[in-house]
Amino acid sequence: MLKVEEAITLNAPAEKVWETIGEFGGLADWHPAAVACTTSEQGSDVIRTISIPGGGSLVEKLEALHSKQFSMTYSIVDGPLPVTSYRSTLKLVPNGDHASKAMWSGEFAASGVDDEAAQKVIRGIYTTGLDALRKRFG
């Protein structure tokens, strides 16, 4: 399995940042690569469908949500990304009263491209999202 991990420090408490990122269906509210995001229930699963620039969509399943620990884990069900067996966690770690560290990590296998290309795509998604959080929270 391949891994990608990215992290940044934000000038806002984890509770405040979590208000923005802690809603599984709220990705389009803060990530520039999400044009729209809707959630649905399929049996006991919570599924989000993310509309992406240029058309198309990415379908993800919520695997775990721990609001008190500021952590969300999800997997990809279907979409155009060059990966399979994808599982990712986005979490916040409090850093004093006025700051937090945002960490986004994922494990996956490359599909249709070499390992380096797959990692580059996923890293780009993470860094784009984290940069948007940096602009919002400093």
Secondary structure as UniProt FT lines:
FT   STRAND          2..10
FT   HELIX           14..21
FT   HELIX           24..29
FT   TURN            32..33
FT   STRAND          36..42
FT   TURN            43..44
FT   STRAND          45..51
FT   TURN            53..54
FT   STRAND          57..66
FT   HELIX           67..69
FT   STRAND          71..78
FT   STRAND          83..94
FT   STRAND          100..110
FT   HELIX           115..137
//
